[in-house]
Amino acid sequence: MKHVDRVTLLRGISRFLQLAAGVALTSFAYAVFQVPFNIAPGGVGGLGVVVSHYTGISVGLLYLLLNIPLLVLGFFNLGRWPFVLRTLLVVAVFSYLTDFFLAIIPRLVMQFPLTDDVLLSTIYGGIVGGIGAGLLYRSGATDGGTSILGRVIQLRTGMPLSQVFLWTDGLIVVTMGLVFGWEISLYALLALFLYGMASDYVLEGPRSIRTVSIITDRRDEMTRAIISELGRGVSMWPIQGGYTGETHWVVFCTVHRPQVNDIKRIVAGVDKDAFVTIAEGHQALGKGFSPLR
C-alpha cells in the first residue's frame, strides 16, 4: 500500500510540474513572441488579439472569457470536473501571466522584444508554445481555447494534433489576415504548424524505436541470430502466402533506431530470400526498453 501511495504521489507531483512548466511556456511564448507582432497561431489566443485590437480589452481577460463555452465542451468529453478544474487553473494562470509579461515587463516585451525579426518570433513562438501545450496535455489538461476542441477531435479521429490545429484554427487565422494583413496571416499559419508539431513531439515522444517484421522460412536460425547478436526478444507466428498458398513464418522484434543496420545485416546473413518491413515507433515500454510505469 505504501508503495502504491508513493507511486501515486510521484505521479501527482510529475503532473503538477508538467502543468506548471506548460502554462509558463505557453504564456511566455504568447506574450513575448506573438502579441507584439499581432501573431497568434489561431485559436482563442488569435481571436483575443483581434478583439483586443478593436476594443482595448486586455488579451489576458479576453482569453479567460472566450474559454468558458469551450470548457463546457471539455467537461463532457475530456474528463468532467478533474479536466475542467485543471484547465480552468491553466486558463486563469495563463491569463494572469500573459498580462504580467505584457504590463509588468513592458521594456522586455513591447519596447525591446527579444527579436525584431517577425520570422524568428513566429518560429520560436510556435515551438515554445507547442512544447508548453504538449506538457499540458501530458498533465491531463490543455491550455484552453480551441486546444480543447482539437483534443476532442484527436481522441475521436486519431488525427495528429498538427493536422487538427490547421483545421480548427484556420478560420481565425484568416480573420487575422483580414484585420492585420495577409502577411501576418501567413506567419500565423507557420506558427500554427510548428505549434502542432512541437505538441505532437512532446505528447508522443521521439520516434526512437523501430518495429521489424521478417517473413522467412528459416525461423529458428533467424530467431537465434537476433537473440544472440542483438539481445532482443522476438515473437513469431505462421502465415500463408496468398499467391502460392505456402506456409511461412513472421519473426517480429522491436529494436532501437541505431540497431536498424544490424538487423538488416543479420537477416541478410541468415536468409537472403526473406522479406523485411521496418516501421517507426514512438515508444517501447517493458524489458530492454523504458520501464513500464
N, C-alpha and C positions, 0 to 999 in steps of 0.2 A: 504493500500500500504506500509505504514511504517513497519507494522508487517511482511509482506511478505519479504520486503527488509532485515529486521533484521534476519529472519529465514534463508534467502539465505546467508547472511553474516556469520552467525554462522556455517552453513553447510560448507561454503568455508574454514573457519578457522579450523574446525574439520578435513576436508580432508587434509589440508596442514600439520597440526600437525601429523596426521597419516602417511602421506608421509614422513615427516622428521624423525619421530621415526623409521619407517620401513627401510629406507635406512641406517640409523645409525646402527641399529641392524644387518641387513644382512651383511654390510661391516665389522663390528666388528667381527661377527661370522666367516666370511670367512677368514679374515686376522689373527685373533688371534688363532682360534681353528683348522682351516683346512689347510691353506697353510703351516705352519711349519711342518706338518706331511704328506704333499702331499695328503691330504684327501679333496675331494670336492664331494658333492652329485650329480655327473653327470653334465649335462648342460654345458653352456659356461664357467662357473667357473671351472669345472673339466677339460674341454678342454684347458682352459687357463693355468692351472697348468702343463699339459703335454707339451704344446708348449713352455712355458717358460723354462721348464727343458732342452729342446734341444737348444733353441735359445738365452736364456738370456734376452729376452724382458720382461719388467715388466708385471705382471699379470693384473694390472690395465689397461694398454694400450691395451693389448690383449682383455680384456673383452669389451672394448669400440669398437674395430674394428670388433670383431666377432658378435656384436649385430646388425650391420647395415642391413643385409638381413632380420633378424627376425623382425626388426622394420617395414619393408615394409609389411610383413605379418600381423602385428598388425594393420597397417593403414587401411587395407581393411576389417578387421574382428572385431576389438575391439574399434572402436570409432574414426577412422580417425585422424585428427590433434590434437584434445584435448588429445587423448590417446598417440599419438606419442610424443607430447611435454612433457607430464608428465613423460612418460617412458624415454625419452631421457635425461631429467633432472636427473632422478633417476640413469640412467646408468653413466652419467658424474660424478655425486657426488659420486656414489659407486666406480667408478674407482679411483677418487681422494682420497677418504677416505681409500681405500684398500692400495694404495701406501703410504699414510700418516702413517697408522698403521705399515706397513712393513719397511718403511725407516726412518721416523722421531722418532719412538719409538722402535728402534731395540732391546734394552735390554728387554723390556716387551714382544715383540712378538717372536723374533728369539732366543736370548740367554737365556732368562728366561721366557718361556711361563707360562701361568697361571697354567698349569699342565704338567707334563712329561708323563702322562698316555694317551696313544693313545685312549683307550676306552672312558675315560672321555671327551677328546676333541671331539670325534665322537658324543657322546650323546649331549653335550652342544652345539656343533656347529650346529647339526641338529635342536635342539629345538629352540635355539635363532634365528638362521637363518630363521626357519619356522615361528616363531612369527613375525619377521620383514616382511617376504613375505606376510603373511596374512594381516598385516596392510597396505601394499602397495596395495593389491587387493581391500581392503575396500575403499581406497582413489581413486580408479579408474585407478591405474597404475599397473605396475609389476616391478620386478627387472631385467627385460630384459631376454635375453638368451632363453633357452627352456621353461622358465616360460610363455613366450608369446605363444609358441606352445601349452603348457599344458593348458593354459586358453582357447584357441580357442577350443581345443578338449573337455574340460569340458563343455563349453557352448553348444556345438553341440551334445554331447552324454549324458550329465548328470553324467558322471563318477566322483567319488571323486578325488580331486587333488592328494591324496596319491597314488592312482592307476595309474593316468595319468603320474605322475613323474617316476614311476617304468618302464613304457613302453618307454617314450620319452628319458629318460636318461640312460637306461640300456646299450646301446652300448658304450657310453662314459665311463661308469664305467668299462666295460670290457676292454676298451683301457687302462685305468689307471692300471688295473691289469697286462696287458702285459708289461707296462713300469716300474711300481713301485713294482710289485709283487702282487700275488693274495690275500695275507692277507690284504693289503691296500685296495684292491678292495672290500673285504668283509666289511671292516669298512665303506667304501663309501656307500655301499648298506644300511647299518644300518642308516647312517646319512640321506640318501635319504628318507628312510621310515619315520624317525622321523620328517624330514623337512615337508613332505606332511601331516602327522598327525597334526603337530602344525599349519600349514597353514589352514587346514580344521577347526580346533577348533576356531581359531581367526576369520576366514571368516564367519562361520556359527553359532558360539556360542556353549555353552554347551547344552547338551540335558536335559534341566531343567524342561520340561513340559511333560505331558502325555495326550494323547487323548483316551477317553474311549467310546466304543460303547457297548450298552447294548440292547440285544434283549429280550423283555419281553411282557407279556400280561397285565401287571399292570402299564401302562404308567403314570397314574395320581398320584398314590401313589409314584412311583419311582421319578417322577419329583418334587413333593412336598418335599420328603425327601432330595434330593440332594440340592435343593434351600435353604431349611431351615437349614440344618446341615452344609453344606459346603459354602453356599453363592455363588454358581456358577450357571450361566445360563445354560440352556440346549436347544437342538434342538431335534425335533422328526419327524419321518415320518413313514408311514405304509410300510410294506414289506410282501411278500407272500412266504411262505416256499416252496421250490422246491419239497420236498418229500411228504408232507401232503397236500399242496395247501392251508393251513390255513393262515389267515392274523395275523401278529404280528406287534409289534412296535419296532423301533430302537430309543433309547434315547441316544443322543450323548452329551458329555461335555468335556471340557478341564480343567485339574487340574494341580497344581504344583506337583512335584515329591514326596514331603513328604505326600501328600494327597492320595496317591495310596491305602494305607491300609484302610483309612477312606472310600473311595468309594467302596472298596470290602465289608467292613462291612455293609455299607448302603444297597448295592444290596442284600446281603445275608439276611438282616433283612426284606426286602420288598418282595423279590421273589427268593426263593432258586432254582427255575427251570430256572432262567434267564441265558442267555449265554452272556459272557463278553469277549471282547478283549481290551487289553491295549497296545497302541503303543507309541513309543518315538517320541518326537518332539523337534526341536531345539529352537523355539521361539514362543511366543504368544504375539500379539500386539493388544491393544484395552482395553476396560473396564475390570478392575480387573487384568490386567497384565501390561506389559510395555506400555507406551504411544505410539501411532502411530504418527511418525514424518516423 
